Amino acid sequence: MVSAVFHSPLEASGSVTVTSSNPQGTMTNIAISPDSTRATGPKDLQTPGYDWRGLWLVVLPPLLGLGLLIGIWALVSISTASSIPSPADTFKQAVVIFSDPFYRNGPNDQGVGWNILMSLERVAVGFGLAALVGIPAGFAIGRFEFLSRMFNPLISLLRPVSPLAWLPIGLLVFKGANPAAIWTIFICSIWPMIINTAVGVQRVPQDYMNVARVLNLSEWKILTKILFPSVLPYMLTGVRLAVGTAWLVIVAAEMLTGGVGIGFWVWDEWNNLNVKNIIIAIFVIGVVGLILEYALVRIATAFTFEEVKN
């Protein structure tokens, strides 16, 4: 005789106890769990597999977009004969350039590595000065209504001005190409940081400020304990926008001012009619900008807190 007793999930997690009796009358209990009866092998549907569909959705679209770009580029190079170099010829030239990116044969003949580093140095200095001025100014403008009414018209007037329009002023005042380029970076980077920081301060919940008033907190504690944590995501967004704008502007500024830099390198290669190097420079500028954008997005994500709803 064989009988099956089904235990509850709390007792045996779905196991089955089979009671059998042999001819001698001895009762034997055999516990059978689901794992012991499960078939093994590649056809087992219970085994979690790799999400190939998700992988293709991540990898395939960018590859198709890059392939489309290269295909259009190849067609344009064929239709324009020798005006636009083909992707293959440009790749061979890129291998030659990046085989020694830090050579120096004079002040105006340096590798692409030195040009990138010089542009990044100008961006870092101009952006750093803009952050030192713009972020505190944004806090003050957002915190005090009088300052907001005072500076908002000036910001609205000066912000739409093209950054390159400020370059002649920098050349006139600083009497040098390098400080003029840094000044241009400064003036184009400061507006996003001021505006985003001020907006963040103005959007701090009024309940927080009421609590600070009841507790009689000092202005320094209001700034460090209430405003700064609440405004940080807005501030980082302004920083990200400012860096992107600065990297765009430095290329154009270096074309006009000369010297060492990725923008000057593009202009110098144009004067030499070396279109391959110009295309390589375009890709280098895009890759560096993409890296800067990705790094700042990661930092902004790390310091952005979302409200958890029950």
MARDO-478499 format. One record per residue (C-alpha): residue number from 1; residue in three letters; x, y, z. Coordinates in Angstrom, 1 decimal. Example, Ala and Ser with C-alpha at 12.3 -4.5 7.8 and 13.67 -1.06 7.14 Angstrom:
! MARDO-478499
TIGU; n; res; X; Y; Z
TIGU; 1; ala; 12.3; -4.5; 7.8 $
TIGU; 2; ser; 13.7; -1.1; 7.1 $
***
This chain:
! MARDO-478499
TIGU; n; res; X; Y; Z
TIGU; 1; met; 0.0; 0.0; 0.0 $
TIGU; 2; val; 1.2; 3.4; -0.9 $
TIGU; 3; ser; -0.2; 6.7; 0.4 $
TIGU; 4; ala; 0.8; 10.3; -0.1 $
TIGU; 5; val; 0.6; 13.0; 2.5 $
TIGU; 6; phe; 1.0; 16.6; 1.3 $
TIGU; 7; his; 2.5; 18.9; 3.9 $
TIGU; 8; ser; 1.9; 22.6; 4.0 $
TIGU; 9; pro; 4.4; 25.0; 2.5 $
TIGU; 10; leu; 5.4; 26.1; 6.0 $
TIGU; 11; glu; 6.3; 22.6; 7.0 $
TIGU; 12; ala; 8.2; 21.3; 4.0 $
TIGU; 13; ser; 8.1; 23.9; 1.3 $
TIGU; 14; gly; 5.8; 21.9; -1.0 $
TIGU; 15; ser; 7.4; 18.5; -0.3 $
TIGU; 16; val; 5.5; 15.2; -0.5 $
TIGU; 17; thr; 5.8; 12.3; 1.9 $
TIGU; 18; val; 5.0; 8.9; 0.4 $
TIGU; 19; thr; 4.2; 6.1; 2.9 $
TIGU; 20; ser; 4.6; 2.6; 1.7 $
TIGU; 21; ser; 4.2; -0.8; 3.3 $
TIGU; 22; asn; 6.1; -3.9; 2.3 $
TIGU; 23; pro; 4.9; -7.5; 2.6 $
TIGU; 24; gln; 6.3; -7.8; 6.1 $
TIGU; 25; gly; 4.1; -4.9; 7.3 $
TIGU; 26; thr; 6.9; -2.4; 7.9 $
TIGU; 27; met; 5.9; 1.1; 7.2 $
TIGU; 28; thr; 8.4; 3.3; 5.3 $
TIGU; 29; asn; 8.2; 7.1; 4.9 $
TIGU; 30; ile; 9.8; 8.6; 1.8 $
TIGU; 31; ala; 10.0; 12.4; 1.6 $
TIGU; 32; ile; 10.1; 13.6; -2.0 $
TIGU; 33; ser; 10.9; 17.3; -2.5 $
TIGU; 34; pro; 10.3; 19.2; -5.8 $
TIGU; 35; asp; 14.0; 19.5; -6.4 $
TIGU; 36; ser; 14.5; 15.8; -6.3 $
TIGU; 37; thr; 11.9; 15.2; -9.1 $
TIGU; 38; arg; 12.9; 18.1; -11.3 $
TIGU; 39; ala; 14.3; 17.2; -14.6 $
TIGU; 40; thr; 17.8; 18.6; -15.3 $
TIGU; 41; gly; 19.3; 19.6; -18.5 $
TIGU; 42; pro; 19.2; 22.4; -21.0 $
TIGU; 43; lys; 15.5; 22.2; -21.4 $
TIGU; 44; asp; 14.8; 23.0; -17.8 $
TIGU; 45; leu; 12.6; 26.1; -17.9 $
TIGU; 46; gln; 13.1; 26.8; -14.2 $
TIGU; 47; thr; 16.8; 27.6; -14.6 $
TIGU; 48; pro; 17.3; 31.4; -15.1 $
TIGU; 49; gly; 19.0; 32.2; -18.4 $
TIGU; 50; tyr; 20.9; 35.1; -19.7 $
TIGU; 51; asp; 18.8; 38.1; -20.9 $
TIGU; 52; trp; 20.0; 38.1; -24.5 $
TIGU; 53; arg; 17.2; 40.3; -25.6 $
TIGU; 54; gly; 18.2; 43.0; -23.1 $
TIGU; 55; leu; 21.8; 42.7; -24.2 $
TIGU; 56; trp; 20.9; 43.2; -27.9 $
TIGU; 57; leu; 18.7; 46.2; -27.0 $
TIGU; 58; val; 21.7; 47.8; -25.3 $
TIGU; 59; val; 24.4; 46.9; -27.9 $
TIGU; 60; leu; 22.7; 46.7; -31.2 $
TIGU; 61; pro; 21.1; 50.2; -31.6 $
TIGU; 62; pro; 24.4; 52.1; -30.9 $
TIGU; 63; leu; 26.2; 49.8; -33.4 $
TIGU; 64; leu; 23.5; 50.4; -36.0 $
TIGU; 65; gly; 23.8; 54.1; -35.5 $
TIGU; 66; leu; 27.6; 54.1; -35.8 $
TIGU; 67; gly; 27.3; 51.9; -38.9 $
TIGU; 68; leu; 24.8; 54.3; -40.4 $
TIGU; 69; leu; 27.2; 57.2; -39.8 $
TIGU; 70; ile; 30.1; 55.4; -41.3 $
TIGU; 71; gly; 28.0; 54.3; -44.3 $
TIGU; 72; ile; 26.9; 57.9; -45.0 $
TIGU; 73; trp; 30.4; 59.0; -44.6 $
TIGU; 74; ala; 31.7; 56.4; -47.1 $
TIGU; 75; leu; 29.0; 57.4; -49.6 $
TIGU; 76; val; 29.9; 61.1; -49.3 $
TIGU; 77; ser; 33.6; 60.4; -49.7 $
TIGU; 78; ile; 32.9; 58.4; -52.9 $
TIGU; 79; ser; 30.6; 61.1; -54.3 $
TIGU; 80; thr; 33.1; 63.9; -53.6 $
TIGU; 81; ala; 36.1; 62.1; -55.0 $
TIGU; 82; ser; 39.2; 63.3; -53.1 $
TIGU; 83; ser; 37.6; 66.1; -51.1 $
TIGU; 84; ile; 36.4; 64.0; -48.2 $
TIGU; 85; pro; 38.7; 61.1; -47.1 $
TIGU; 86; ser; 37.1; 57.7; -46.7 $
TIGU; 87; pro; 36.6; 56.1; -43.3 $
TIGU; 88; ala; 39.4; 53.6; -44.0 $
TIGU; 89; asp; 42.0; 56.3; -44.9 $
TIGU; 90; thr; 41.0; 58.4; -41.8 $
TIGU; 91; phe; 41.4; 55.4; -39.5 $
TIGU; 92; lys; 44.9; 54.7; -40.9 $
TIGU; 93; gln; 45.8; 58.4; -40.2 $
TIGU; 94; ala; 44.3; 58.1; -36.7 $
TIGU; 95; val; 46.5; 55.1; -36.0 $
TIGU; 96; val; 49.5; 57.2; -37.0 $
TIGU; 97; ile; 48.5; 60.2; -34.9 $
TIGU; 98; phe; 47.7; 58.3; -31.7 $
TIGU; 99; ser; 50.8; 56.1; -32.0 $
TIGU; 100; asp; 52.7; 59.2; -30.6 $
TIGU; 101; pro; 50.2; 61.7; -29.2 $
TIGU; 102; phe; 52.7; 63.5; -27.0 $
TIGU; 103; tyr; 55.5; 64.5; -29.4 $
TIGU; 104; arg; 56.9; 68.0; -29.5 $
TIGU; 105; asn; 58.7; 69.5; -32.5 $
TIGU; 106; gly; 58.3; 73.1; -31.5 $
TIGU; 107; pro; 55.7; 75.5; -30.0 $
TIGU; 108; asn; 53.3; 75.1; -32.9 $
TIGU; 109; asp; 53.9; 71.5; -33.7 $
TIGU; 110; gln; 52.8; 69.2; -30.9 $
TIGU; 111; gly; 50.9; 66.0; -30.6 $
TIGU; 112; val; 47.2; 65.8; -30.2 $
TIGU; 113; gly; 47.6; 64.7; -26.5 $
TIGU; 114; trp; 49.2; 68.0; -25.6 $
TIGU; 115; asn; 46.5; 70.0; -27.4 $
TIGU; 116; ile; 43.7; 68.1; -25.6 $
TIGU; 117; leu; 45.4; 68.7; -22.2 $
TIGU; 118; met; 45.9; 72.4; -22.9 $
TIGU; 119; ser; 42.2; 72.8; -23.8 $
TIGU; 120; leu; 41.2; 70.9; -20.7 $
TIGU; 121; glu; 43.4; 73.1; -18.6 $
TIGU; 122; arg; 41.8; 76.3; -19.9 $
TIGU; 123; val; 38.4; 74.8; -19.4 $
TIGU; 124; ala; 39.3; 73.8; -15.8 $
TIGU; 125; val; 40.6; 77.2; -14.9 $
TIGU; 126; gly; 37.7; 79.2; -16.4 $
TIGU; 127; phe; 35.1; 76.8; -15.1 $
TIGU; 128; gly; 36.7; 76.7; -11.6 $
TIGU; 129; leu; 36.6; 80.5; -11.4 $
TIGU; 130; ala; 33.0; 80.5; -12.6 $
TIGU; 131; ala; 32.1; 78.0; -9.9 $
TIGU; 132; leu; 33.7; 80.1; -7.2 $
TIGU; 133; val; 31.7; 83.1; -8.3 $
TIGU; 134; gly; 28.5; 81.6; -9.7 $
TIGU; 135; ile; 27.5; 79.1; -7.0 $
TIGU; 136; pro; 27.7; 81.6; -4.0 $
TIGU; 137; ala; 26.0; 84.2; -6.2 $
TIGU; 138; gly; 23.2; 81.8; -7.0 $
TIGU; 139; phe; 22.7; 81.0; -3.3 $
TIGU; 140; ala; 22.5; 84.7; -2.5 $
TIGU; 141; ile; 20.1; 85.6; -5.4 $
TIGU; 142; gly; 17.8; 82.7; -4.5 $
TIGU; 143; arg; 17.9; 83.4; -0.8 $
TIGU; 144; phe; 17.2; 87.2; -0.8 $
TIGU; 145; glu; 14.4; 88.7; -2.8 $
TIGU; 146; phe; 16.1; 92.1; -3.0 $
TIGU; 147; leu; 19.2; 90.6; -4.7 $
TIGU; 148; ser; 16.9; 88.5; -7.0 $
TIGU; 149; arg; 15.1; 91.6; -8.2 $
TIGU; 150; met; 18.4; 93.4; -8.6 $
TIGU; 151; phe; 20.3; 90.9; -10.6 $
TIGU; 152; asn; 17.6; 89.1; -12.6 $
TIGU; 153; pro; 17.4; 91.9; -15.2 $
TIGU; 154; leu; 21.2; 91.9; -15.7 $
TIGU; 155; ile; 21.3; 88.1; -16.0 $
TIGU; 156; ser; 18.4; 88.1; -18.5 $
TIGU; 157; leu; 20.3; 90.8; -20.5 $
TIGU; 158; leu; 23.8; 89.2; -20.6 $
TIGU; 159; arg; 23.0; 85.5; -20.7 $
TIGU; 160; pro; 21.8; 85.4; -24.4 $
TIGU; 161; val; 25.0; 87.1; -25.6 $
TIGU; 162; ser; 27.2; 84.7; -27.6 $
TIGU; 163; pro; 30.3; 83.7; -25.6 $
TIGU; 164; leu; 32.6; 84.5; -28.5 $
TIGU; 165; ala; 31.3; 88.1; -28.4 $
TIGU; 166; trp; 33.1; 88.4; -25.0 $
TIGU; 167; leu; 36.5; 87.3; -26.6 $
TIGU; 168; pro; 37.5; 90.7; -27.9 $
TIGU; 169; ile; 36.8; 92.2; -24.5 $
TIGU; 170; gly; 39.1; 89.6; -23.0 $
TIGU; 171; leu; 41.8; 90.4; -25.5 $
TIGU; 172; leu; 41.5; 94.1; -24.8 $
TIGU; 173; val; 41.6; 93.8; -21.1 $
TIGU; 174; phe; 44.1; 90.9; -20.5 $
TIGU; 175; lys; 46.4; 91.6; -23.5 $
TIGU; 176; gly; 46.9; 87.8; -24.2 $
TIGU; 177; ala; 45.3; 85.0; -26.0 $
TIGU; 178; asn; 45.4; 82.5; -23.1 $
TIGU; 179; pro; 43.7; 84.7; -20.4 $
TIGU; 180; ala; 41.2; 85.9; -23.0 $
TIGU; 181; ala; 40.2; 82.2; -23.7 $
TIGU; 182; ile; 39.9; 81.6; -20.0 $
TIGU; 183; trp; 37.8; 84.7; -19.6 $
TIGU; 184; thr; 35.5; 83.5; -22.4 $
TIGU; 185; ile; 35.1; 80.1; -20.6 $
TIGU; 186; phe; 34.4; 81.9; -17.3 $
TIGU; 187; ile; 31.6; 84.2; -18.8 $
TIGU; 188; cys; 29.8; 81.3; -20.6 $
TIGU; 189; ser; 30.0; 78.9; -17.6 $
TIGU; 190; ile; 28.8; 81.3; -14.9 $
TIGU; 191; trp; 25.2; 81.7; -16.1 $
TIGU; 192; pro; 24.0; 78.1; -15.8 $
TIGU; 193; met; 25.4; 77.8; -12.3 $
TIGU; 194; ile; 23.9; 81.0; -11.1 $
TIGU; 195; ile; 20.4; 80.3; -12.6 $
TIGU; 196; asn; 20.2; 76.6; -11.5 $
TIGU; 197; thr; 21.5; 77.3; -8.0 $
TIGU; 198; ala; 19.1; 80.2; -7.5 $
TIGU; 199; val; 16.1; 78.2; -8.8 $
TIGU; 200; gly; 17.1; 75.4; -6.4 $
TIGU; 201; val; 17.2; 77.8; -3.4 $
TIGU; 202; gln; 13.8; 79.2; -4.3 $
TIGU; 203; arg; 12.2; 75.7; -4.5 $
TIGU; 204; val; 13.2; 74.7; -1.0 $
TIGU; 205; pro; 10.0; 73.9; 0.8 $
TIGU; 206; gln; 8.8; 76.7; 2.9 $
TIGU; 207; asp; 8.1; 74.3; 5.8 $
TIGU; 208; tyr; 11.9; 73.8; 6.1 $
TIGU; 209; met; 12.4; 77.6; 6.4 $
TIGU; 210; asn; 9.6; 77.9; 9.0 $
TIGU; 211; val; 11.2; 75.2; 11.1 $
TIGU; 212; ala; 14.6; 77.1; 10.9 $
TIGU; 213; arg; 12.8; 80.3; 12.0 $
TIGU; 214; val; 11.2; 78.5; 14.9 $
TIGU; 215; leu; 14.5; 77.0; 16.0 $
TIGU; 216; asn; 16.2; 80.4; 15.5 $
TIGU; 217; leu; 18.9; 78.9; 13.4 $
TIGU; 218; ser; 21.7; 81.1; 12.2 $
TIGU; 219; glu; 22.1; 81.9; 8.5 $
TIGU; 220; trp; 25.2; 79.7; 8.3 $
TIGU; 221; lys; 23.3; 76.7; 9.7 $
TIGU; 222; ile; 20.4; 77.4; 7.3 $
TIGU; 223; leu; 22.9; 77.3; 4.5 $
TIGU; 224; thr; 24.7; 74.2; 5.5 $
TIGU; 225; lys; 21.9; 72.1; 7.0 $
TIGU; 226; ile; 18.9; 73.1; 4.9 $
TIGU; 227; leu; 19.7; 74.9; 1.7 $
TIGU; 228; phe; 22.9; 73.1; 0.5 $
TIGU; 229; pro; 21.5; 69.5; 0.7 $
TIGU; 230; ser; 18.2; 70.6; -1.0 $
TIGU; 231; val; 19.9; 72.6; -3.7 $
TIGU; 232; leu; 22.7; 70.1; -4.5 $
TIGU; 233; pro; 20.9; 68.4; -7.4 $
TIGU; 234; tyr; 20.0; 71.7; -9.0 $
TIGU; 235; met; 23.6; 72.9; -8.5 $
TIGU; 236; leu; 25.1; 69.8; -10.1 $
TIGU; 237; thr; 22.8; 70.2; -13.1 $
TIGU; 238; gly; 24.1; 73.7; -13.6 $
TIGU; 239; val; 27.6; 72.4; -13.3 $
TIGU; 240; arg; 27.0; 69.8; -15.9 $
TIGU; 241; leu; 25.4; 72.3; -18.3 $
TIGU; 242; ala; 28.3; 74.7; -17.7 $
TIGU; 243; val; 31.0; 72.2; -18.5 $
TIGU; 244; gly; 29.3; 71.2; -21.7 $
TIGU; 245; thr; 29.1; 74.8; -22.8 $
TIGU; 246; ala; 32.7; 75.4; -21.8 $
TIGU; 247; trp; 34.0; 72.5; -23.9 $
TIGU; 248; leu; 32.0; 73.8; -26.9 $
TIGU; 249; val; 33.2; 77.4; -26.5 $
TIGU; 250; ile; 36.9; 76.6; -26.0 $
TIGU; 251; val; 37.2; 75.0; -29.4 $
TIGU; 252; ala; 35.9; 78.1; -31.1 $
TIGU; 253; ala; 37.9; 80.4; -28.9 $
TIGU; 254; glu; 41.2; 78.6; -29.6 $
TIGU; 255; met; 40.5; 78.9; -33.4 $
TIGU; 256; leu; 40.5; 82.6; -33.0 $
TIGU; 257; thr; 43.3; 83.1; -30.5 $
TIGU; 258; gly; 45.8; 80.5; -31.7 $
TIGU; 259; gly; 48.4; 78.8; -29.5 $
TIGU; 260; val; 48.2; 75.2; -28.3 $
TIGU; 261; gly; 44.8; 73.6; -28.0 $
TIGU; 262; ile; 42.4; 71.3; -29.8 $
TIGU; 263; gly; 40.7; 74.2; -31.5 $
TIGU; 264; phe; 43.9; 75.7; -32.8 $
TIGU; 265; trp; 44.9; 72.2; -34.0 $
TIGU; 266; val; 41.7; 72.0; -36.1 $
TIGU; 267; trp; 42.3; 75.5; -37.6 $
TIGU; 268; asp; 46.0; 74.7; -38.2 $
TIGU; 269; glu; 45.1; 71.5; -40.0 $
TIGU; 270; trp; 42.6; 73.4; -42.1 $
TIGU; 271; asn; 45.3; 75.8; -43.2 $
TIGU; 272; asn; 47.4; 72.8; -44.2 $
TIGU; 273; leu; 44.4; 71.3; -46.0 $
TIGU; 274; asn; 44.7; 68.1; -44.0 $
TIGU; 275; val; 41.0; 67.1; -43.9 $
TIGU; 276; lys; 41.8; 63.7; -42.3 $
TIGU; 277; asn; 43.2; 65.3; -39.2 $
TIGU; 278; ile; 40.2; 67.7; -39.0 $
TIGU; 279; ile; 37.8; 64.7; -39.0 $
TIGU; 280; ile; 39.9; 63.0; -36.4 $
TIGU; 281; ala; 39.8; 66.2; -34.3 $
TIGU; 282; ile; 36.0; 66.2; -34.6 $
TIGU; 283; phe; 35.8; 62.7; -33.1 $
TIGU; 284; val; 38.3; 63.5; -30.4 $
TIGU; 285; ile; 36.3; 66.6; -29.4 $
TIGU; 286; gly; 33.1; 64.5; -29.3 $
TIGU; 287; val; 34.7; 61.7; -27.2 $
TIGU; 288; val; 36.2; 64.1; -24.7 $
TIGU; 289; gly; 32.9; 65.9; -24.3 $
TIGU; 290; leu; 31.1; 62.6; -23.9 $
TIGU; 291; ile; 33.4; 61.6; -21.2 $
TIGU; 292; leu; 33.0; 64.9; -19.3 $
TIGU; 293; glu; 29.2; 64.6; -19.7 $
TIGU; 294; tyr; 29.1; 61.0; -18.5 $
TIGU; 295; ala; 31.3; 61.7; -15.5 $
TIGU; 296; leu; 29.2; 64.6; -14.3 $
TIGU; 297; val; 26.0; 62.7; -14.9 $
TIGU; 298; arg; 27.3; 60.0; -12.6 $
TIGU; 299; ile; 28.3; 62.5; -10.0 $
TIGU; 300; ala; 24.9; 64.2; -10.2 $
TIGU; 301; thr; 23.1; 60.8; -9.9 $
TIGU; 302; ala; 25.1; 59.9; -6.9 $
TIGU; 303; phe; 24.1; 63.0; -5.0 $
TIGU; 304; thr; 20.4; 63.1; -6.2 $
TIGU; 305; phe; 18.0; 61.6; -3.7 $
TIGU; 306; glu; 14.5; 60.6; -4.7 $
TIGU; 307; glu; 11.6; 60.6; -2.3 $
TIGU; 308; val; 10.4; 57.1; -1.4 $
TIGU; 309; lys; 6.7; 56.8; -1.5 $
TIGU; 310; asn; 4.9; 54.2; 0.6 $
***
